[in-house]
Amino acid sequence: METTMEQAPPERPVPIPDEASQPFFDAAAEGKLLLKHCAACNRYLAPQAEFCDKCLGEAVTWREASGRGTVYSFIINHQVGHPGFAPLVPYNIIVVEVEEGPRLNSNYLGPNDELAVGMAVKVAFERAGEVIVPKWVTA
């Protein structure tokens, strides 16, 4: 008699906060979207920015964003780049231009056929492993 053992599906890769990104993930757990902000030129930057790419200012701090934006670009991915994503295929990858200016990569939580460039979206939050990450829904 042959025994078959079921294998658990592979887990999706998830972000692992470090010292620099911990405030971003802490805020997301509270339902807030944080961006970096340059005090020298009053410009918002993407969360990973270490200095301002406009004025090269290093006085960059975290600031809460509105959580509103528009879809700048998107794709519908039909390939399995990692086995943990196989159950989601096809899934979307979007670029959102937030009201404050930066563009963020993420996912849209609605049906793929709803997506359109220029569509108004607002931030929503979803658990990914041990952290909460920003995703987007129709505004």
Biotite code that builds the C-alpha atoms (Angstrom):
import biotite.structure as struc

atoms = struc.array([
    struc.Atom([0.000, 0.000, 0.000], chain_id="A", res_id=1, res_name="MET", atom_name="CA", element="C"),
    struc.Atom([1.403, 3.365, -1.028], chain_id="A", res_id=2, res_name="GLU", atom_name="CA", element="C"),
    struc.Atom([1.011, 6.421, 1.191], chain_id="A", res_id=3, res_name="THR", atom_name="CA", element="C"),
    struc.Atom([0.700, 9.862, -0.326], chain_id="A", res_id=4, res_name="THR", atom_name="CA", element="C"),
    struc.Atom([1.694, 12.890, 1.731], chain_id="A", res_id=5, res_name="MET", atom_name="CA", element="C"),
    struc.Atom([0.154, 16.214, 0.850], chain_id="A", res_id=6, res_name="GLU", atom_name="CA", element="C"),
    struc.Atom([2.620, 19.050, 0.555], chain_id="A", res_id=7, res_name="GLN", atom_name="CA", element="C"),
    struc.Atom([1.694, 22.454, 1.856], chain_id="A", res_id=8, res_name="ALA", atom_name="CA", element="C"),
    struc.Atom([1.676, 25.067, -0.885], chain_id="A", res_id=9, res_name="PRO", atom_name="CA", element="C"),
    struc.Atom([4.789, 27.262, -0.895], chain_id="A", res_id=10, res_name="PRO", atom_name="CA", element="C"),
    struc.Atom([4.471, 30.549, 0.948], chain_id="A", res_id=11, res_name="GLU", atom_name="CA", element="C"),
    struc.Atom([4.618, 33.842, -0.900], chain_id="A", res_id=12, res_name="ARG", atom_name="CA", element="C"),
    struc.Atom([7.694, 35.993, -0.280], chain_id="A", res_id=13, res_name="PRO", atom_name="CA", element="C"),
    struc.Atom([6.840, 38.878, 2.050], chain_id="A", res_id=14, res_name="VAL", atom_name="CA", element="C"),
    struc.Atom([8.606, 42.082, 3.093], chain_id="A", res_id=15, res_name="PRO", atom_name="CA", element="C"),
    struc.Atom([10.907, 41.888, 6.080], chain_id="A", res_id=16, res_name="ILE", atom_name="CA", element="C"),
    struc.Atom([11.109, 45.256, 7.857], chain_id="A", res_id=17, res_name="PRO", atom_name="CA", element="C"),
    struc.Atom([14.530, 46.571, 8.794], chain_id="A", res_id=18, res_name="ASP", atom_name="CA", element="C"),
    struc.Atom([15.507, 49.549, 10.910], chain_id="A", res_id=19, res_name="GLU", atom_name="CA", element="C"),
    struc.Atom([14.962, 51.973, 8.024], chain_id="A", res_id=20, res_name="ALA", atom_name="CA", element="C"),
    struc.Atom([11.537, 50.616, 6.992], chain_id="A", res_id=21, res_name="SER", atom_name="CA", element="C"),
    struc.Atom([10.076, 49.768, 10.404], chain_id="A", res_id=22, res_name="GLN", atom_name="CA", element="C"),
    struc.Atom([8.202, 53.114, 10.760], chain_id="A", res_id=23, res_name="PRO", atom_name="CA", element="C"),
    struc.Atom([6.501, 52.486, 7.394], chain_id="A", res_id=24, res_name="PHE", atom_name="CA", element="C"),
    struc.Atom([5.253, 49.048, 8.479], chain_id="A", res_id=25, res_name="PHE", atom_name="CA", element="C"),
    struc.Atom([4.305, 50.234, 11.981], chain_id="A", res_id=26, res_name="ASP", atom_name="CA", element="C"),
    struc.Atom([2.135, 52.969, 10.429], chain_id="A", res_id=27, res_name="ALA", atom_name="CA", element="C"),
    struc.Atom([0.587, 50.521, 7.952], chain_id="A", res_id=28, res_name="ALA", atom_name="CA", element="C"),
    struc.Atom([-0.434, 48.328, 10.905], chain_id="A", res_id=29, res_name="ALA", atom_name="CA", element="C"),
    struc.Atom([-2.312, 51.394, 12.199], chain_id="A", res_id=30, res_name="GLU", atom_name="CA", element="C"),
    struc.Atom([-3.989, 52.022, 8.826], chain_id="A", res_id=31, res_name="GLY", atom_name="CA", element="C"),
    struc.Atom([-1.732, 54.913, 7.818], chain_id="A", res_id=32, res_name="LYS", atom_name="CA", element="C"),
    struc.Atom([0.367, 55.377, 4.683], chain_id="A", res_id=33, res_name="LEU", atom_name="CA", element="C"),
    struc.Atom([3.713, 57.065, 5.320], chain_id="A", res_id=34, res_name="LEU", atom_name="CA", element="C"),
    struc.Atom([5.959, 58.717, 2.751], chain_id="A", res_id=35, res_name="LEU", atom_name="CA", element="C"),
    struc.Atom([9.334, 60.341, 3.159], chain_id="A", res_id=36, res_name="LYS", atom_name="CA", element="C"),
    struc.Atom([9.356, 64.152, 3.114], chain_id="A", res_id=37, res_name="HIS", atom_name="CA", element="C"),
    struc.Atom([12.208, 66.558, 2.414], chain_id="A", res_id=38, res_name="CYS", atom_name="CA", element="C"),
    struc.Atom([12.194, 69.518, 4.799], chain_id="A", res_id=39, res_name="ALA", atom_name="CA", element="C"),
    struc.Atom([14.554, 71.512, 2.558], chain_id="A", res_id=40, res_name="ALA", atom_name="CA", element="C"),
    struc.Atom([12.337, 71.659, -0.541], chain_id="A", res_id=41, res_name="CYS", atom_name="CA", element="C"),
    struc.Atom([8.986, 70.483, 0.876], chain_id="A", res_id=42, res_name="ASN", atom_name="CA", element="C"),
    struc.Atom([8.819, 67.512, -1.493], chain_id="A", res_id=43, res_name="ARG", atom_name="CA", element="C"),
    struc.Atom([7.340, 64.084, -0.805], chain_id="A", res_id=44, res_name="TYR", atom_name="CA", element="C"),
    struc.Atom([9.464, 61.080, -1.672], chain_id="A", res_id=45, res_name="LEU", atom_name="CA", element="C"),
    struc.Atom([8.965, 57.343, -1.948], chain_id="A", res_id=46, res_name="ALA", atom_name="CA", element="C"),
    struc.Atom([9.272, 55.365, 1.305], chain_id="A", res_id=47, res_name="PRO", atom_name="CA", element="C"),
    struc.Atom([12.681, 53.942, 0.386], chain_id="A", res_id=48, res_name="GLN", atom_name="CA", element="C"),
    struc.Atom([14.303, 57.379, -0.183], chain_id="A", res_id=49, res_name="ALA", atom_name="CA", element="C"),
    struc.Atom([17.338, 58.132, 1.961], chain_id="A", res_id=50, res_name="GLU", atom_name="CA", element="C"),
    struc.Atom([17.805, 61.663, 0.608], chain_id="A", res_id=51, res_name="PHE", atom_name="CA", element="C"),
    struc.Atom([15.912, 64.035, -1.676], chain_id="A", res_id=52, res_name="CYS", atom_name="CA", element="C"),
    struc.Atom([16.559, 63.331, -5.339], chain_id="A", res_id=53, res_name="ASP", atom_name="CA", element="C"),
    struc.Atom([15.648, 66.928, -6.253], chain_id="A", res_id=54, res_name="LYS", atom_name="CA", element="C"),
    struc.Atom([17.724, 69.072, -3.863], chain_id="A", res_id=55, res_name="CYS", atom_name="CA", element="C"),
    struc.Atom([19.916, 66.265, -2.429], chain_id="A", res_id=56, res_name="LEU", atom_name="CA", element="C"),
    struc.Atom([18.758, 67.310, 1.050], chain_id="A", res_id=57, res_name="GLY", atom_name="CA", element="C"),
    struc.Atom([19.351, 64.796, 3.794], chain_id="A", res_id=58, res_name="GLU", atom_name="CA", element="C"),
    struc.Atom([16.715, 66.180, 6.200], chain_id="A", res_id=59, res_name="ALA", atom_name="CA", element="C"),
    struc.Atom([14.237, 63.490, 5.188], chain_id="A", res_id=60, res_name="VAL", atom_name="CA", element="C"),
    struc.Atom([11.569, 62.383, 7.665], chain_id="A", res_id=61, res_name="THR", atom_name="CA", element="C"),
    struc.Atom([8.408, 60.293, 7.632], chain_id="A", res_id=62, res_name="TRP", atom_name="CA", element="C"),
    struc.Atom([5.096, 62.085, 7.066], chain_id="A", res_id=63, res_name="ARG", atom_name="CA", element="C"),
    struc.Atom([1.568, 60.712, 6.772], chain_id="A", res_id=64, res_name="GLU", atom_name="CA", element="C"),
    struc.Atom([0.145, 60.787, 3.247], chain_id="A", res_id=65, res_name="ALA", atom_name="CA", element="C"),
    struc.Atom([-3.466, 61.279, 2.149], chain_id="A", res_id=66, res_name="SER", atom_name="CA", element="C"),
    struc.Atom([-3.817, 57.694, 0.957], chain_id="A", res_id=67, res_name="GLY", atom_name="CA", element="C"),
    struc.Atom([-5.337, 58.847, -2.340], chain_id="A", res_id=68, res_name="ARG", atom_name="CA", element="C"),
    struc.Atom([-3.912, 58.544, -5.833], chain_id="A", res_id=69, res_name="GLY", atom_name="CA", element="C"),
    struc.Atom([-4.428, 57.497, -9.421], chain_id="A", res_id=70, res_name="THR", atom_name="CA", element="C"),
    struc.Atom([-3.335, 54.441, -11.348], chain_id="A", res_id=71, res_name="VAL", atom_name="CA", element="C"),
    struc.Atom([-0.315, 55.576, -13.363], chain_id="A", res_id=72, res_name="TYR", atom_name="CA", element="C"),
    struc.Atom([0.350, 52.204, -14.979], chain_id="A", res_id=73, res_name="SER", atom_name="CA", element="C"),
    struc.Atom([-0.433, 48.510, -14.514], chain_id="A", res_id=74, res_name="PHE", atom_name="CA", element="C"),
    struc.Atom([0.136, 45.031, -15.861], chain_id="A", res_id=75, res_name="ILE", atom_name="CA", element="C"),
    struc.Atom([-1.733, 41.775, -15.482], chain_id="A", res_id=76, res_name="ILE", atom_name="CA", element="C"),
    struc.Atom([0.832, 39.097, -14.708], chain_id="A", res_id=77, res_name="ASN", atom_name="CA", element="C"),
    struc.Atom([0.109, 35.648, -16.165], chain_id="A", res_id=78, res_name="HIS", atom_name="CA", element="C"),
    struc.Atom([3.434, 34.026, -15.285], chain_id="A", res_id=79, res_name="GLN", atom_name="CA", element="C"),
    struc.Atom([4.441, 32.289, -12.086], chain_id="A", res_id=80, res_name="VAL", atom_name="CA", element="C"),
    struc.Atom([7.680, 33.965, -11.035], chain_id="A", res_id=81, res_name="GLY", atom_name="CA", element="C"),
    struc.Atom([7.588, 32.303, -7.608], chain_id="A", res_id=82, res_name="HIS", atom_name="CA", element="C"),
    struc.Atom([5.559, 29.201, -6.687], chain_id="A", res_id=83, res_name="PRO", atom_name="CA", element="C"),
    struc.Atom([3.906, 31.070, -3.807], chain_id="A", res_id=84, res_name="GLY", atom_name="CA", element="C"),
    struc.Atom([2.137, 33.329, -6.319], chain_id="A", res_id=85, res_name="PHE", atom_name="CA", element="C"),
    struc.Atom([0.746, 30.466, -8.442], chain_id="A", res_id=86, res_name="ALA", atom_name="CA", element="C"),
    struc.Atom([-2.731, 30.521, -6.830], chain_id="A", res_id=87, res_name="PRO", atom_name="CA", element="C"),
    struc.Atom([-3.071, 34.245, -7.626], chain_id="A", res_id=88, res_name="LEU", atom_name="CA", element="C"),
    struc.Atom([-2.287, 34.089, -11.364], chain_id="A", res_id=89, res_name="VAL", atom_name="CA", element="C"),
    struc.Atom([-3.388, 36.173, -13.173], chain_id="A", res_id=90, res_name="PRO", atom_name="CA", element="C"),
    struc.Atom([-2.735, 39.032, -10.760], chain_id="A", res_id=91, res_name="TYR", atom_name="CA", element="C"),
    struc.Atom([-2.127, 42.730, -11.213], chain_id="A", res_id=92, res_name="ASN", atom_name="CA", element="C"),
    struc.Atom([0.861, 44.906, -10.430], chain_id="A", res_id=93, res_name="ILE", atom_name="CA", element="C"),
    struc.Atom([0.058, 48.606, -10.383], chain_id="A", res_id=94, res_name="ILE", atom_name="CA", element="C"),
    struc.Atom([1.951, 51.861, -10.143], chain_id="A", res_id=95, res_name="VAL", atom_name="CA", element="C"),
    struc.Atom([-0.016, 54.433, -8.162], chain_id="A", res_id=96, res_name="VAL", atom_name="CA", element="C"),
    struc.Atom([0.858, 58.112, -8.316], chain_id="A", res_id=97, res_name="GLU", atom_name="CA", element="C"),
    struc.Atom([-0.168, 59.334, -4.876], chain_id="A", res_id=98, res_name="VAL", atom_name="CA", element="C"),
    struc.Atom([-1.589, 62.855, -4.477], chain_id="A", res_id=99, res_name="GLU", atom_name="CA", element="C"),
    struc.Atom([1.656, 63.961, -2.864], chain_id="A", res_id=100, res_name="GLU", atom_name="CA", element="C"),
    struc.Atom([3.636, 63.048, -5.999], chain_id="A", res_id=101, res_name="GLY", atom_name="CA", element="C"),
    struc.Atom([5.638, 59.822, -5.585], chain_id="A", res_id=102, res_name="PRO", atom_name="CA", element="C"),
    struc.Atom([4.763, 56.662, -7.486], chain_id="A", res_id=103, res_name="ARG", atom_name="CA", element="C"),
    struc.Atom([4.376, 53.431, -5.528], chain_id="A", res_id=104, res_name="LEU", atom_name="CA", element="C"),
    struc.Atom([4.297, 49.838, -6.772], chain_id="A", res_id=105, res_name="ASN", atom_name="CA", element="C"),
    struc.Atom([1.568, 47.673, -5.312], chain_id="A", res_id=106, res_name="SER", atom_name="CA", element="C"),
    struc.Atom([-1.553, 45.686, -6.183], chain_id="A", res_id=107, res_name="ASN", atom_name="CA", element="C"),
    struc.Atom([-5.192, 46.542, -6.801], chain_id="A", res_id=108, res_name="TYR", atom_name="CA", element="C"),
    struc.Atom([-7.585, 44.510, -4.642], chain_id="A", res_id=109, res_name="LEU", atom_name="CA", element="C"),
    struc.Atom([-10.520, 44.601, -7.060], chain_id="A", res_id=110, res_name="GLY", atom_name="CA", element="C"),
    struc.Atom([-11.059, 42.580, -10.233], chain_id="A", res_id=111, res_name="PRO", atom_name="CA", element="C"),
    struc.Atom([-8.329, 42.929, -12.846], chain_id="A", res_id=112, res_name="ASN", atom_name="CA", element="C"),
    struc.Atom([-10.838, 43.972, -15.512], chain_id="A", res_id=113, res_name="ASP", atom_name="CA", element="C"),
    struc.Atom([-11.728, 47.105, -13.484], chain_id="A", res_id=114, res_name="GLU", atom_name="CA", element="C"),
    struc.Atom([-8.215, 48.534, -13.795], chain_id="A", res_id=115, res_name="LEU", atom_name="CA", element="C"),
    struc.Atom([-7.650, 51.585, -15.973], chain_id="A", res_id=116, res_name="ALA", atom_name="CA", element="C"),
    struc.Atom([-4.878, 54.149, -16.228], chain_id="A", res_id=117, res_name="VAL", atom_name="CA", element="C"),
    struc.Atom([-6.034, 57.354, -14.512], chain_id="A", res_id=118, res_name="GLY", atom_name="CA", element="C"),
    struc.Atom([-8.463, 55.521, -12.233], chain_id="A", res_id=119, res_name="MET", atom_name="CA", element="C"),
    struc.Atom([-8.872, 57.088, -8.779], chain_id="A", res_id=120, res_name="ALA", atom_name="CA", element="C"),
    struc.Atom([-7.786, 54.780, -5.954], chain_id="A", res_id=121, res_name="VAL", atom_name="CA", element="C"),
    struc.Atom([-7.377, 54.902, -2.198], chain_id="A", res_id=122, res_name="LYS", atom_name="CA", element="C"),
    struc.Atom([-5.124, 52.931, 0.063], chain_id="A", res_id=123, res_name="VAL", atom_name="CA", element="C"),
    struc.Atom([-6.268, 49.779, 1.815], chain_id="A", res_id=124, res_name="ALA", atom_name="CA", element="C"),
    struc.Atom([-4.162, 47.458, 3.920], chain_id="A", res_id=125, res_name="PHE", atom_name="CA", element="C"),
    struc.Atom([-3.582, 43.720, 3.737], chain_id="A", res_id=126, res_name="GLU", atom_name="CA", element="C"),
    struc.Atom([-1.638, 41.278, 5.859], chain_id="A", res_id=127, res_name="ARG", atom_name="CA", element="C"),
    struc.Atom([1.446, 39.752, 4.219], chain_id="A", res_id=128, res_name="ALA", atom_name="CA", element="C"),
    struc.Atom([3.067, 37.334, 6.624], chain_id="A", res_id=129, res_name="GLY", atom_name="CA", element="C"),
    struc.Atom([4.025, 39.230, 9.756], chain_id="A", res_id=130, res_name="GLU", atom_name="CA", element="C"),
    struc.Atom([3.463, 42.707, 8.307], chain_id="A", res_id=131, res_name="VAL", atom_name="CA", element="C"),
    struc.Atom([0.633, 44.837, 6.951], chain_id="A", res_id=132, res_name="ILE", atom_name="CA", element="C"),
    struc.Atom([1.217, 46.309, 3.485], chain_id="A", res_id=133, res_name="VAL", atom_name="CA", element="C"),
    struc.Atom([-0.562, 49.018, 1.512], chain_id="A", res_id=134, res_name="PRO", atom_name="CA", element="C"),
    struc.Atom([-2.692, 47.897, -1.411], chain_id="A", res_id=135, res_name="LYS", atom_name="CA", element="C"),
    struc.Atom([-5.282, 49.883, -3.386], chain_id="A", res_id=136, res_name="TRP", atom_name="CA", element="C"),
    struc.Atom([-9.038, 49.892, -3.988], chain_id="A", res_id=137, res_name="VAL", atom_name="CA", element="C"),
    struc.Atom([-11.373, 52.046, -6.099], chain_id="A", res_id=138, res_name="THR", atom_name="CA", element="C"),
    struc.Atom([-11.832, 55.512, -4.562], chain_id="A", res_id=139, res_name="ALA", atom_name="CA", element="C"),
])
